[in-house]
Amino acid sequence: MSLSDDAWTKLISATHSSGPKAALAITGGGSGAAGELLRVPGGSQLLIEVQVPYSEQALESYLGFAPSQSCSADTAIAMAHKARSRASGMVSEDAEIVGLGATAALVSDRPRRGEHRFHVACARASGVTHCTVVLAKGRRDRSEEEALVAHSVILWLAKACGVDAPSPQSLLDPDEQFSQVDVAAVDSIDALLAGTVDRVTALPDGQLVLAAAPPPLVMPGSFNPVHDGHIRLARTASDIRQHPTTFELSVTNVDKPPLTGDVVRDRIRQFAWKSPIELTRAPTFLEKSRLFAGASFIIGADTAERLVAMKYYGHDEDRMHAALEEMGGSGASFLVAVRLDSGGRLLTLRDIPVPRRFVDLFAEIPEHHFRLDLSSSAIREQGDG
């Protein structure tokens, strides 16, 4: 269905006067939506700002992190949240705000290997609604795809503002794909605990994001509490690999109950204004390697020992080898620090029977670079005493 010019004008006018205030962030295509909205008088009733962070650097600067994929539903949602957050500081506290994020991969000056698609998300106090469209490749030129995305943005914004607007699906041909998801407002940490998402990145300023690029150097732990050993080990590993260390906390554990929301938030506060921390539902390193492809994991020698102990794989050697094979295939590797075990023995990588075919997965942090005989459990015991 294609709306007439008069119908578009009436729809846009109704959106202008609908009541909410809106902020838009658009990348990859569809920025013409701003011009369409402003060609109809009354745009100041609706629009607070329109941002077009088009380059990778501009998008990273706008979001405050580098998304793992520019054109994705997660990125559109992150943009919508950011647009709404920015707008909240520009209007009265009681204003109803809609943040819209849109990202597209359209006809380019060179053949696109992937699908021609776009994602549009609107964030409101009540939650997020987003849609994904996959276009028929080669059916439209760039200007036609641009116009389709711009019109879809307007329709999605109108619906978010309570206007009785057609779905963007009405603009598509029958063989093109359309899907939409409505998500009630929920804290990202609660969503992680509920299993709705598998990973949340807590930035040093407290912002929680869902689509950050996977970090190259990861230090898992329970961080209960963070202590000087964690900090020194992270710095040592960063010096060795020449990448900043990102901490990781799994909210689920193989042999313990899941962490509660209050506990997770307390652990995060330890990193405020210091470092990002990844929150995951990945208790095993196999699961971690799937979330953080190509990452180096910083571990103690006691953890490395468990990685190659068959009892942790149901005493199944083939299962252990398959897990190590998959981790290696994903580009994972392990930086291993010396560690005192529970019996007071100094354990190093050389003491661990790593199968010969997997020795290249592991590299030792020499004792003269790092050794600190301290653990979170010991600190907790001292505090209890």
N, C-alpha and C positions, 0 to 999 in steps of 0.2 A: 504494500500500500504506500502510495506517495501522496503526501499532503500538498494541497494547493498553497500558493503564496499567502492567500488570505487566511487559510487555516493555520499556517505556521505563525503568522503575525499574531493571531488570537491566542495561540498556545503560549507563545513567548510572553505576550502581555499578561496572560493569566499567571505565568510563573513569576514575573516581576512583582505582581501584587499579591502573591500567595502568603506572604508573611515572613518566612525564614530569610536569613541572610546567607549568602553562599560565597565560598572561596574555591577557586578551581586551580588545579595543577595538571598540565597536559604535556606529554612528551611523545615523540615518535610520529605523531599525526593527529589531526582533529582540532588543531588550534583555531581553526576557522569558526569554531563554536562561539568564541568570544565576540567576533565581529557580528555573527548572526544575532546574538543576544543583545548587542548594543545598537544594532540598526533599528530596533524597535524602541520608541521612547519609554522611559521609566526604568532603565537599567540600574539606576542608583538605588532604587528600592531593594534590589536583590543582591547585586554584586559588590563584594568587598574588594577582592583582587583576583587577578588571573596571572598565574606564573607558568612560564614555558621553559623548564630546565631541559634543554634539548640535548646537549652533549653529555657524555658520561660523567665528566667532571662537574658539570652544572647540576646533574641529577644527584650525584653524591653529596655535593654541597647543600642542596635543598633538603635532602632527607637526613643528612648528618651521618650517613654510612653508605657504603658501596653495595647496592643490591646484587644478589647473586645472578640475577637475570633482569635486564631492563624491562622487557616486555613479558610480564607475568601478572597473574591475579594478585599475588602477594605484594608486588611492587605497586600496583594500582591502589590496593588497600592502604599500604604504607603512605602513599602520596595523599590519599583522601584524609587519613588521620592527621598528617602533617598540615594539610591545608586548613582543616578544622581547628587545629591547635593554634596556628598562626592567627586565624581570624578571631579566636576567642579574646585576644588581647586588643582588638580594634573595635569592639562593640560593647554595648552594655551587658552586664552580667545575666540579665534575664532574656537576652536575645536567643532565639532558636537558630542554630548554625548548622549548615550543611557543608561538609568538605567533600569535594569531588576530585578523584584522581583518575586519569586516563592515560594509558600507554598503548602504543600501537607499533606493529611491524608491517609496513605496507610496501607497495611498489617502490623500488629504489633505482639508482642509476646503474646498478649491476644486478644480475639475477640473484634472487633470494632463495637459498636452499631450503629454508624452513617454510612453515605456513604463513600466509598473510592473515594476520589476526589482530584483535585488539581487546582490551579489558577496560571496563569502566566500573568504578566503585564510588559509592556515596557513604560517608560516615555521618551519623547523627547521634544524638544522645541515646536513642533507643537501640542503636546497633549499626551494622554495616550491611548493605545490599550491593552485590556486584554481579556483573555479567561478563561473559566471554563469548566472542564471536570469531569464527573461523570462516574466512571468505574463500570463494572459488578463485583459484590462482589463474591469472591471465584474463579474467572476465572484465576487469575495469582498468582504466589507466590510473595514474597517481591522483589526478584531480578528482576523479570519480570516487576513489577510495577515501580520499581526504574528506569529501563532502559527506560520504556515508558515515564516517566516524564522527564528524562534527554534529550531524543530525542525531546520531545515537546518543552523544553526550548531552544534547539538549533534552531529548526525550527522557533519559535517565535522571537528569537533574529535575525535570518537571515532576516526574513521579515521586522523587524524594521530597519535593516541596508540597506534595499533596494534590497536585494537579492531575486531573483525569486525562492522562496522555497514553498514546499507543506504546507498545513495547518496541524496542529497537528491532526485534524479530520481524516486525511488519515491514521493515526496509529491505529485508533479505530475500533472496531467491529460495525456493523450496528445498534445494539440495545443500544449502549452506547451514552451518552449525551455529546454534545459539543455546546457551545455558545460563541460568542465573541461580544465585545462592543468597539467601537472607540469613544473617547471623545476628542473634540477639546480642546486645551489649554485654560483654563479659571481660573481666580482667584477663590479660594474656597469661598470667601465671595460673589462674584458675583453669584456663583453657588447656594449658600444658598438663596440669594435674589430672584433668578430665580425659586427656588423651586426644583432644580435638586437634592439637598441633604437637609436633615432635621436638620443636626447638624454638627457643626464644632467646634473643640477645639482649642483655641488660647493659646499656651504655653507661659510661662513667657519670653522666648527668642524670641518670635515673630513667631515661627513655627506654621503653621496651619495644623492640622491633622484631618483625617476623621474617624478613627477607635479606638479612645481611649476608655479604659474601663470606664463605667459609674461611676461617683463619688458618694460616699456614703452620702455626706453632701453638699447641694446645696442652695445657697442664690440668688434667682431671684431679679432682679431690673432693672430700666432704667439707673441708674448710670450716671445721667446728672446734676451735676457731682458726682463722688465718693467723699464721705466726711468722717469725723472722725467717725460718727455714724455707717456707713457701716463697717468700719474696726474694731471698738470695738465690734459690734454685732457679726461679723464673728469670732473674737477671743473668745468671750464668748461661742458661740455655739460649737466651736472646743474643748474648755475645757470641756464642758458638755458631748459631744458625743465622744470625743477622736478620732476625725478624722479631717483632714484639710478641711477647707471650700473652695468650688469651687463656684465662682460667675457665674451667668447665665443671659444672655441678649437675649430676644426674639426680632427678627427683625420684627416680625409682632405683631399687637395689635388688640384687639377685636374692639375698637372704634376709632382707630387712623390710619393714613396712615402708610404703612411699612417704616422702616428706610431706608435711602439711604446708599450706600456704603461708602461715605465720612464720614457720621455720625457714622456708625459702626466702621470704622477704628479709628476715634477720640476717641470713647469710649474705644476701646481696648488699645490704647496707655496709658491710665491711669493705666493699670495693668502690664505694661512692667517691667520685672525683679522683680515682686512682687507676682503674683498669676496667675494661669490659669483662663480662663474665657470660659464658654460654650456659643456658639452662636447657637440659635435654631430658629425654626419656630413653637414654641409652646407657644402661648399666654395664654392658660389656664392651670391650674394645672392638669387637667385630661390628657392633651396632654404631659405635662412635665413628669408626672408619667409613661407614656408609653415609653418615651425616657430614663428615669433614674429609672429603676425598683429597688425597695428597698431603694430608697434614702429618707433621711430626708430633708425637705424643711424648711428653716429659713424664717419666715414671721412676719410681725407686726400684732397686734390684729385687726387692721382695715381690713387687708386682710383676716384674719381668719373669720371675721364677714361676708365678702362677700361670702366666701366659703360655708356658710350655709344659705345664704339669697335666698329665692325662686325666687326673681325677676331676679336673674342672671341665672336662669334656665327656663325662660319663665313662671314664676309662676306655675311651674309644680313640685310638691313635689316628685313624683315618679322619675322624671328625676334627681332631686338633689340627692335622695337616691341612684340611680343607679350609678351616678358619684362617690359619696363617697365610695360606695361599691367596685367599680372597683379600685379606688385609694388604698383602704385598701388591696384589694386582691393582688395588685402588690407589696405590702410591703412598700408603701409610708407612711410617717408620717410627722407631722408638729411641729416644735419648734416655739412657739409663744412669741414674745416680747411685753411688754406693749407699748402703743402708745397714744399720744394725737391726738384726732380726729379733724376735721376741726372746731368744735365748742369749742375747748379747753378742752374737757372732757378726762380724763385719762381712756383709755379703756384697760381692761385686759381680759384674757381668761375667767375668771369667769363671765364676763358681757355678754358673747356670748351664745345664746341659741343653743348649739350643741345638735343635736338629741342623745338621750341616747345610742343608739346602735353604735354611732360613736365616743364616747368620748375618746376611747383609741387611736384614730388617732392623738390627740392633746396633747401636753405637754407644760406647761408654763415655760418661762424663768423668774424667780422671779425678781421683780423690783429692789431688792437690788443687783442683779447680773448685771443687765443692765437697764439703762434708759437714753435716751438722746433725748431731745425735739428739734430735728433738722431734716429738710427734704431738699432734693435736690431742691424742688420748692422754699422753703424759701431762700435758698442760691442764686438761680437765681434771685429772686426778689430783694435781697439786692444788687446783682451785677448790675441789671438794674437801681436801684436807685442811 
